Structure formats: structure tokens, C-alpha cells
Amino acid sequence: LGAANTKMAIPVFQRMYTWSPWQCEELWEDIINAGKSGETHFIGSIIYTSEALDGTNGANELRSIVDGQQRTTTVTLLFIAL
């Protein structure tokens, strides 16, 4: 997901963000517990399609998330909050 010169996007046909506060809290607790125990945590699969871009805004590739958009959005919001 963190490849250089890559832009991630959620296509407009995907459902709206619908995670409730308890779902976000559960994910956060899973992350904290995994960190405390030193174990890994499988957050789930992320499926995307790729297409080449013309380098606009420094991106050479667009990855459109097909599955995993709720988790990806939540983790992104957690990173921003931190």
C-alpha cells in the first residue's frame, strides 16, 4: 500500500463509510493489544485494481480499492489522529 508514487482511491460506486464508534474502538483495541503482546494482527485483505497515471501530483499509479475500504479509511483516520 505504501508504494512510492502511488495514489490510493475509493471509487464512487463503493458504499459510504458506515463504521460505528464501537467498530473503530474494537479495531483500536486489537491494534493496542497486538502491540502490547508483540504479536501480529491480521486486519484483513485489501483488494484493489491498478492503473497507470500521467504523473499528476507526483503519482504514477492509481490503486482503486475494491474491498477493504472501511478498514483502510479507519486506519488512515487513526494515522491522521496520531
Biopython code that builds the backbone (N, CA, C, O; Angstrom):
import numpy as np
from Bio.PDB.StructureBuilder import StructureBuilder

atoms = [
    (1, "LEU", "N", (0.807, -1.209, 0.000)),
    (1, "LEU", "CA", (0.000, 0.000, 0.000)),
    (1, "LEU", "C", (0.842, 1.261, 0.000)),
    (1, "LEU", "O", (0.414, 2.304, -0.494)),
    (2, "GLY", "N", (2.028, 1.163, 0.550)),
    (2, "GLY", "CA", (2.863, 2.338, 0.678)),
    (2, "GLY", "C", (3.865, 2.517, -0.440)),
    (2, "GLY", "O", (4.913, 3.128, -0.234)),
    (3, "ALA", "N", (3.569, 2.000, -1.614)),
    (3, "ALA", "CA", (4.500, 2.119, -2.734)),
    (3, "ALA", "C", (4.693, 3.591, -3.117)),
    (3, "ALA", "O", (3.758, 4.390, -3.065)),
    (4, "ALA", "N", (5.911, 3.923, -3.498)),
    (4, "ALA", "CA", (6.212, 5.292, -3.914)),
    (4, "ALA", "C", (5.442, 5.653, -5.175)),
    (4, "ALA", "O", (5.152, 4.795, -6.008)),
    (5, "ASN", "N", (5.119, 6.926, -5.302)),
    (5, "ASN", "CA", (4.443, 7.467, -6.484)),
    (5, "ASN", "C", (3.112, 6.782, -6.773)),
    (5, "ASN", "O", (2.734, 6.600, -7.931)),
    (6, "THR", "N", (2.405, 6.404, -5.708)),
    (6, "THR", "CA", (1.130, 5.719, -5.857)),
    (6, "THR", "C", (0.054, 6.484, -5.116)),
    (6, "THR", "O", (0.270, 6.949, -3.996)),
    (7, "LYS", "N", (-1.093, 6.613, -5.733)),
    (7, "LYS", "CA", (-2.243, 7.280, -5.138)),
    (7, "LYS", "C", (-3.320, 6.228, -4.884)),
    (7, "LYS", "O", (-3.649, 5.448, -5.778)),
    (8, "MET", "N", (-3.867, 6.203, -3.674)),
    (8, "MET", "CA", (-4.949, 5.286, -3.334)),
    (8, "MET", "C", (-6.271, 6.048, -3.442)),
    (8, "MET", "O", (-6.345, 7.229, -3.101)),
    (9, "ALA", "N", (-7.307, 5.364, -3.916)),
    (9, "ALA", "CA", (-8.624, 5.998, -4.042)),
    (9, "ALA", "C", (-9.712, 4.968, -3.786)),
    (9, "ALA", "O", (-9.534, 3.773, -4.020)),
    (10, "ILE", "N", (-10.828, 5.459, -3.305)),
    (10, "ILE", "CA", (-12.012, 4.622, -3.142)),
    (10, "ILE", "C", (-12.998, 5.062, -4.215)),
    (10, "ILE", "O", (-13.437, 6.212, -4.223)),
    (11, "PRO", "N", (-13.350, 4.152, -5.121)),
    (11, "PRO", "CA", (-14.252, 4.510, -6.211)),
    (11, "PRO", "C", (-15.616, 4.986, -5.704)),
    (11, "PRO", "O", (-16.060, 4.588, -4.628)),
    (12, "VAL", "N", (-16.263, 5.828, -6.478)),
    (12, "VAL", "CA", (-17.550, 6.388, -6.076)),
    (12, "VAL", "C", (-18.644, 5.333, -5.959)),
    (12, "VAL", "O", (-19.637, 5.559, -5.267)),
    (13, "PHE", "N", (-18.485, 4.180, -6.622)),
    (13, "PHE", "CA", (-19.521, 3.159, -6.544)),
    (13, "PHE", "C", (-19.471, 2.370, -5.238)),
    (13, "PHE", "O", (-20.382, 1.590, -4.961)),
    (14, "GLN", "N", (-18.428, 2.556, -4.430)),
    (14, "GLN", "CA", (-18.346, 1.866, -3.146)),
    (14, "GLN", "C", (-19.346, 2.476, -2.166)),
    (14, "GLN", "O", (-19.735, 3.637, -2.294)),
    (15, "ARG", "N", (-19.751, 1.670, -1.188)),
    (15, "ARG", "CA", (-20.708, 2.178, -0.202)),
    (15, "ARG", "C", (-20.084, 3.267, 0.655)),
    (15, "ARG", "O", (-18.862, 3.381, 0.745)),
    (16, "MET", "N", (-20.929, 4.053, 1.276)),
    (16, "MET", "CA", (-20.475, 5.127, 2.144)),
    (16, "MET", "C", (-19.787, 4.538, 3.371)),
    (16, "MET", "O", (-20.001, 3.376, 3.717)),
    (17, "TYR", "N", (-18.969, 5.341, 4.017)),
    (17, "TYR", "CA", (-18.314, 4.917, 5.250)),
    (17, "TYR", "C", (-19.377, 4.740, 6.328)),
    (17, "TYR", "O", (-20.125, 5.669, 6.634)),
    (18, "THR", "N", (-19.435, 3.537, 6.903)),
    (18, "THR", "CA", (-20.520, 3.238, 7.840)),
    (18, "THR", "C", (-20.051, 2.677, 9.176)),
    (18, "THR", "O", (-20.878, 2.231, 9.971)),
    (19, "TRP", "N", (-18.761, 2.685, 9.444)),
    (19, "TRP", "CA", (-18.317, 2.107, 10.713)),
    (19, "TRP", "C", (-18.822, 2.944, 11.877)),
    (19, "TRP", "O", (-18.765, 4.174, 11.856)),
    (20, "SER", "N", (-19.313, 2.251, 12.885)),
    (20, "SER", "CA", (-19.797, 2.913, 14.090)),
    (20, "SER", "C", (-18.630, 3.105, 15.059)),
    (20, "SER", "O", (-17.573, 2.500, 14.885)),
    (21, "PRO", "N", (-18.818, 3.937, 16.070)),
    (21, "PRO", "CA", (-17.742, 4.137, 17.049)),
    (21, "PRO", "C", (-17.260, 2.829, 17.688)),
    (21, "PRO", "O", (-16.063, 2.668, 17.927)),
    (22, "TRP", "N", (-18.168, 1.905, 17.964)),
    (22, "TRP", "CA", (-17.733, 0.652, 18.619)),
    (22, "TRP", "C", (-16.847, -0.172, 17.697)),
    (22, "TRP", "O", (-15.935, -0.846, 18.175)),
    (23, "GLN", "N", (-17.093, -0.139, 16.369)),
    (23, "GLN", "CA", (-16.231, -0.865, 15.436)),
    (23, "GLN", "C", (-14.832, -0.252, 15.404)),
    (23, "GLN", "O", (-13.835, -0.972, 15.353)),
    (24, "CYS", "N", (-14.765, 1.070, 15.432)),
    (24, "CYS", "CA", (-13.473, 1.760, 15.463)),
    (24, "CYS", "C", (-12.744, 1.446, 16.766)),
    (24, "CYS", "O", (-11.536, 1.210, 16.758)),
    (25, "GLU", "N", (-13.467, 1.442, 17.878)),
    (25, "GLU", "CA", (-12.869, 1.126, 19.172)),
    (25, "GLU", "C", (-12.342, -0.308, 19.202)),
    (25, "GLU", "O", (-11.269, -0.569, 19.746)),
    (26, "GLU", "N", (-13.096, -1.229, 18.620)),
    (26, "GLU", "CA", (-12.661, -2.621, 18.580)),
    (26, "GLU", "C", (-11.364, -2.766, 17.780)),
    (26, "GLU", "O", (-10.450, -3.478, 18.198)),
    (27, "LEU", "N", (-11.288, -2.099, 16.643)),
    (27, "LEU", "CA", (-10.065, -2.131, 15.839)),
    (27, "LEU", "C", (-8.901, -1.537, 16.626)),
    (27, "LEU", "O", (-7.812, -2.110, 16.653)),
    (28, "TRP", "N", (-9.124, -0.399, 17.261)),
    (28, "TRP", "CA", (-8.079, 0.257, 18.042)),
    (28, "TRP", "C", (-7.591, -0.659, 19.162)),
    (28, "TRP", "O", (-6.385, -0.780, 19.379)),
    (29, "GLU", "N", (-8.515, -1.302, 19.873)),
    (29, "GLU", "CA", (-8.146, -2.223, 20.949)),
    (29, "GLU", "C", (-7.341, -3.406, 20.406)),
    (29, "GLU", "O", (-6.376, -3.838, 21.036)),
    (30, "ASP", "N", (-7.731, -3.930, 19.243)),
    (30, "ASP", "CA", (-6.973, -5.020, 18.620)),
    (30, "ASP", "C", (-5.543, -4.584, 18.313)),
    (30, "ASP", "O", (-4.597, -5.336, 18.546)),
    (31, "ILE", "N", (-5.390, -3.376, 17.793)),
    (31, "ILE", "CA", (-4.060, -2.852, 17.457)),
    (31, "ILE", "C", (-3.226, -2.682, 18.722)),
    (31, "ILE", "O", (-2.060, -3.076, 18.752)),
    (32, "ILE", "N", (-3.810, -2.103, 19.761)),
    (32, "ILE", "CA", (-3.104, -1.894, 21.033)),
    (32, "ILE", "C", (-2.703, -3.230, 21.647)),
    (32, "ILE", "O", (-1.565, -3.394, 22.086)),
    (33, "ASN", "N", (-3.628, -4.181, 21.682)),
    (33, "ASN", "CA", (-3.324, -5.496, 22.259)),
    (33, "ASN", "C", (-2.232, -6.222, 21.491)),
    (33, "ASN", "O", (-1.377, -6.873, 22.092)),
    (34, "ALA", "N", (-2.253, -6.116, 20.174)),
    (34, "ALA", "CA", (-1.206, -6.745, 19.366)),
    (34, "ALA", "C", (0.145, -6.097, 19.663)),
    (34, "ALA", "O", (1.163, -6.784, 19.751)),
    (35, "GLY", "N", (0.150, -4.783, 19.816)),
    (35, "GLY", "CA", (1.391, -4.081, 20.133)),
    (35, "GLY", "C", (1.942, -4.457, 21.498)),
    (35, "GLY", "O", (3.148, -4.647, 21.660)),
    (36, "LYS", "N", (1.048, -4.564, 22.484)),
    (36, "LYS", "CA", (1.485, -4.923, 23.842)),
    (36, "LYS", "C", (2.011, -6.350, 23.906)),
    (36, "LYS", "O", (2.980, -6.626, 24.613)),
    (37, "SER", "N", (1.382, -7.246, 23.175)),
    (37, "SER", "CA", (1.773, -8.653, 23.238)),
    (37, "SER", "C", (2.927, -8.984, 22.291)),
    (37, "SER", "O", (3.554, -10.037, 22.409)),
    (38, "GLY", "N", (3.203, -8.078, 21.353)),
    (38, "GLY", "CA", (4.254, -8.330, 20.377)),
    (38, "GLY", "C", (3.814, -9.266, 19.267)),
    (38, "GLY", "O", (4.623, -9.677, 18.435)),
    (39, "GLU", "N", (2.535, -9.601, 19.255)),
    (39, "GLU", "CA", (2.003, -10.484, 18.218)),
    (39, "GLU", "C", (1.534, -9.665, 17.023)),
    (39, "GLU", "O", (1.330, -8.455, 17.116)),
    (40, "THR", "N", (1.369, -10.351, 15.906)),
    (40, "THR", "CA", (0.829, -9.678, 14.730)),
    (40, "THR", "C", (-0.694, -9.685, 14.791)),
    (40, "THR", "O", (-1.300, -10.464, 15.528)),
    (41, "HIS", "N", (-1.287, -8.814, 14.015)),
    (41, "HIS", "CA", (-2.749, -8.746, 13.932)),
    (41, "HIS", "C", (-3.137, -8.676, 12.462)),
    (41, "HIS", "O", (-2.725, -7.762, 11.747)),
    (42, "PHE", "N", (-3.928, -9.641, 12.016)),
    (42, "PHE", "CA", (-4.385, -9.645, 10.627)),
    (42, "PHE", "C", (-5.616, -8.758, 10.525)),
    (42, "PHE", "O", (-6.675, -9.081, 11.063)),
    (43, "ILE", "N", (-5.468, -7.649, 9.836)),
    (43, "ILE", "CA", (-6.555, -6.687, 9.729)),
    (43, "ILE", "C", (-7.521, -7.039, 8.598)),
    (43, "ILE", "O", (-8.614, -6.478, 8.515)),
    (44, "GLY", "N", (-7.125, -7.952, 7.743)),
    (44, "GLY", "CA", (-7.983, -8.364, 6.636)),
    (44, "GLY", "C", (-7.319, -8.071, 5.301)),
    (44, "GLY", "O", (-6.293, -7.395, 5.229)),
    (45, "SER", "N", (-7.918, -8.586, 4.268)),
    (45, "SER", "CA", (-7.387, -8.388, 2.914)),
    (45, "SER", "C", (-7.846, -7.058, 2.349)),
    (45, "SER", "O", (-8.919, -6.553, 2.680)),
    (46, "ILE", "N", (-7.013, -6.510, 1.494)),
    (46, "ILE", "CA", (-7.374, -5.310, 0.745)),
    (46, "ILE", "C", (-7.207, -5.652, -0.725)),
    (46, "ILE", "O", (-6.127, -6.046, -1.166)),
    (47, "ILE", "N", (-8.274, -5.499, -1.466)),
    (47, "ILE", "CA", (-8.259, -5.822, -2.890)),
    (47, "ILE", "C", (-8.383, -4.512, -3.664)),
    (47, "ILE", "O", (-9.233, -3.674, -3.363)),
    (48, "TYR", "N", (-7.524, -4.352, -4.660)),
    (48, "TYR", "CA", (-7.542, -3.116, -5.444)),
    (48, "TYR", "C", (-7.207, -3.410, -6.897)),
    (48, "TYR", "O", (-6.660, -4.461, -7.230)),
    (49, "THR", "N", (-7.548, -2.463, -7.743)),
    (49, "THR", "CA", (-7.142, -2.511, -9.142)),
    (49, "THR", "C", (-6.116, -1.398, -9.349)),
    (49, "THR", "O", (-6.112, -0.401, -8.626)),
    (50, "SER", "N", (-5.255, -1.577, -10.334)),
    (50, "SER", "CA", (-4.217, -0.583, -10.606)),
    (50, "SER", "C", (-4.345, -0.048, -12.023)),
    (50, "SER", "O", (-4.717, -0.766, -12.951)),
    (51, "GLU", "N", (-4.028, 1.227, -12.162)),
    (51, "GLU", "CA", (-3.943, 1.813, -13.498)),
    (51, "GLU", "C", (-2.845, 2.863, -13.506)),
    (51, "GLU", "O", (-2.601, 3.536, -12.505)),
    (52, "ALA", "N", (-2.198, 2.990, -14.631)),
    (52, "ALA", "CA", (-1.111, 3.956, -14.773)),
    (52, "ALA", "C", (-1.667, 5.369, -14.851)),
    (52, "ALA", "O", (-2.729, 5.595, -15.432)),
    (53, "LEU", "N", (-0.949, 6.317, -14.267)),
    (53, "LEU", "CA", (-1.303, 7.733, -14.336)),
    (53, "LEU", "C", (-0.215, 8.477, -15.088)),
    (53, "LEU", "O", (0.850, 7.929, -15.372)),
    (54, "ASP", "N", (-0.494, 9.716, -15.403)),
    (54, "ASP", "CA", (0.467, 10.510, -16.159)),
    (54, "ASP", "C", (1.466, 11.246, -15.276)),
    (54, "ASP", "O", (2.212, 12.095, -15.764)),
    (55, "GLY", "N", (1.490, 10.931, -13.983)),
    (55, "GLY", "CA", (2.426, 11.594, -13.075)),
    (55, "GLY", "C", (1.856, 12.836, -12.427)),
    (55, "GLY", "O", (2.585, 13.577, -11.769)),
    (56, "THR", "N", (0.555, 13.080, -12.601)),
    (56, "THR", "CA", (-0.089, 14.232, -11.986)),
    (56, "THR", "C", (0.034, 14.140, -10.472)),
    (56, "THR", "O", (-0.203, 13.078, -9.896)),
    (57, "ASN", "N", (0.394, 15.222, -9.831)),
    (57, "ASN", "CA", (0.591, 15.279, -8.380)),
    (57, "ASN", "C", (1.642, 14.285, -7.910)),
    (57, "ASN", "O", (1.602, 13.849, -6.759)),
    (58, "GLY", "N", (2.568, 13.922, -8.765)),
    (58, "GLY", "CA", (3.647, 13.036, -8.390)),
    (58, "GLY", "C", (3.291, 11.558, -8.394)),
    (58, "GLY", "O", (4.149, 10.721, -8.112)),
    (59, "ALA", "N", (2.046, 11.219, -8.706)),
    (59, "ALA", "CA", (1.641, 9.808, -8.697)),
    (59, "ALA", "C", (1.752, 9.224, -10.097)),
    (59, "ALA", "O", (1.353, 9.851, -11.077)),
    (60, "ASN", "N", (2.299, 8.016, -10.179)),
    (60, "ASN", "CA", (2.410, 7.321, -11.449)),
    (60, "ASN", "C", (1.431, 6.154, -11.548)),
    (60, "ASN", "O", (1.269, 5.559, -12.614)),
    (61, "GLU", "N", (0.776, 5.829, -10.425)),
    (61, "GLU", "CA", (-0.146, 4.709, -10.412)),
    (61, "GLU", "C", (-1.324, 5.024, -9.495)),
    (61, "GLU", "O", (-1.146, 5.601, -8.423)),
    (62, "LEU", "N", (-2.517, 4.646, -9.917)),
    (62, "LEU", "CA", (-3.719, 4.800, -9.108)),
    (62, "LEU", "C", (-4.184, 3.410, -8.706)),
    (62, "LEU", "O", (-4.371, 2.538, -9.554)),
    (63, "ARG", "N", (-4.368, 3.211, -7.412)),
    (63, "ARG", "CA", (-4.900, 1.945, -6.911)),
    (63, "ARG", "C", (-6.292, 2.214, -6.354)),
    (63, "ARG", "O", (-6.444, 2.901, -5.344)),
    (64, "SER", "N", (-7.300, 1.673, -7.017)),
    (64, "SER", "CA", (-8.683, 1.836, -6.580)),
    (64, "SER", "C", (-9.060, 0.663, -5.693)),
    (64, "SER", "O", (-8.991, -0.492, -6.115)),
    (65, "ILE", "N", (-9.456, 0.960, -4.475)),
    (65, "ILE", "CA", (-9.769, -0.086, -3.500)),
    (65, "ILE", "C", (-11.138, -0.676, -3.809)),
    (65, "ILE", "O", (-12.144, 0.033, -3.841)),
    (66, "VAL", "N", (-11.158, -1.982, -4.036)),
    (66, "VAL", "CA", (-12.388, -2.701, -4.366)),
    (66, "VAL", "C", (-12.981, -3.329, -3.111)),
    (66, "VAL", "O", (-14.202, -3.360, -2.954)),
    (67, "ASP", "N", (-12.133, -3.830, -2.218)),
    (67, "ASP", "CA", (-12.601, -4.411, -0.965)),
    (67, "ASP", "C", (-11.620, -4.032, 0.136)),
    (67, "ASP", "O", (-10.404, -4.095, -0.047)),
    (68, "GLY", "N", (-12.167, -3.637, 1.280)),
    (68, "GLY", "CA", (-11.348, -3.233, 2.408)),
    (68, "GLY", "C", (-11.374, -1.737, 2.640)),
    (68, "GLY", "O", (-10.576, -1.210, 3.416)),
    (69, "GLN", "N", (-12.295, -1.044, 1.965)),
    (69, "GLN", "CA", (-12.322, 0.418, 2.063)),
    (69, "GLN", "C", (-12.681, 0.909, 3.462)),
    (69, "GLN", "O", (-12.176, 1.949, 3.885)),
    (70, "GLN", "N", (-13.535, 0.195, 4.194)),
    (70, "GLN", "CA", (-13.905, 0.630, 5.536)),
    (70, "GLN", "C", (-12.691, 0.562, 6.471)),
    (70, "GLN", "O", (-12.425, 1.494, 7.229)),
    (71, "ARG", "N", (-11.962, -0.555, 6.403)),
    (71, "ARG", "CA", (-10.773, -0.721, 7.238)),
    (71, "ARG", "C", (-9.678, 0.255, 6.841)),
    (71, "ARG", "O", (-9.023, 0.846, 7.700)),
    (72, "THR", "N", (-9.479, 0.424, 5.539)),
    (72, "THR", "CA", (-8.435, 1.333, 5.057)),
    (72, "THR", "C", (-8.724, 2.763, 5.501)),
    (72, "THR", "O", (-7.823, 3.476, 5.943)),
    (73, "THR", "N", (-9.969, 3.174, 5.384)),
    (73, "THR", "CA", (-10.353, 4.526, 5.804)),
    (73, "THR", "C", (-10.156, 4.704, 7.296)),
    (73, "THR", "O", (-9.628, 5.726, 7.735)),
    (74, "THR", "N", (-10.578, 3.717, 8.083)),
    (74, "THR", "CA", (-10.447, 3.812, 9.534)),
    (74, "THR", "C", (-8.987, 3.886, 9.956)),
    (74, "THR", "O", (-8.631, 4.718, 10.791)),
    (75, "VAL", "N", (-8.139, 3.040, 9.398)),
    (75, "VAL", "CA", (-6.721, 3.064, 9.747)),
    (75, "VAL", "C", (-6.095, 4.392, 9.314)),
    (75, "VAL", "O", (-5.263, 4.944, 10.034)),
    (76, "THR", "N", (-6.482, 4.900, 8.164)),
    (76, "THR", "CA", (-5.966, 6.200, 7.712)),
    (76, "THR", "C", (-6.361, 7.304, 8.692)),
    (76, "THR", "O", (-5.542, 8.161, 9.024)),
    (77, "LEU", "N", (-7.605, 7.286, 9.151)),
    (77, "LEU", "CA", (-8.057, 8.286, 10.121)),
    (77, "LEU", "C", (-7.294, 8.149, 11.444)),
    (77, "LEU", "O", (-6.983, 9.151, 12.087)),
    (78, "LEU", "N", (-6.996, 6.911, 11.849)),
    (78, "LEU", "CA", (-6.201, 6.709, 13.065)),
    (78, "LEU", "C", (-4.796, 7.298, 12.899)),
    (78, "LEU", "O", (-4.283, 7.953, 13.806)),
    (79, "PHE", "N", (-4.179, 7.062, 11.739)),
    (79, "PHE", "CA", (-2.851, 7.633, 11.480)),
    (79, "PHE", "C", (-2.881, 9.161, 11.521)),
    (79, "PHE", "O", (-1.993, 9.797, 12.088)),
    (80, "ILE", "N", (-3.909, 9.730, 10.916)),
    (80, "ILE", "CA", (-4.026, 11.193, 10.907)),
    (80, "ILE", "C", (-4.193, 11.711, 12.324)),
    (80, "ILE", "O", (-3.593, 12.722, 12.690)),
    (81, "ALA", "N", (-5.014, 11.018, 13.135)),
    (81, "ALA", "CA", (-5.242, 11.451, 14.522)),
    (81, "ALA", "C", (-3.975, 11.364, 15.353)),
    (81, "ALA", "O", (-3.742, 12.190, 16.236)),
    (82, "LEU", "N", (-3.151, 10.353, 15.066)),
    (82, "LEU", "CA", (-1.902, 10.215, 15.823)),
    (82, "LEU", "C", (-0.908, 11.273, 15.423)),
    (82, "LEU", "O", (0.200, 11.313, 15.956)),
]
sb = StructureBuilder()
sb.init_structure("model")
sb.init_model(0)
sb.init_chain("A")
sb.init_seg("    ")
for serial, (resi, resn, name, xyz) in enumerate(atoms, 1):
    if name == "N":
        sb.init_residue(resn, " ", resi, " ")
    sb.init_atom(name, np.array(xyz, "f"), 0.0, 1.0, " ", f" {name:<3s}", serial, name[0])
structure = sb.get_structure()
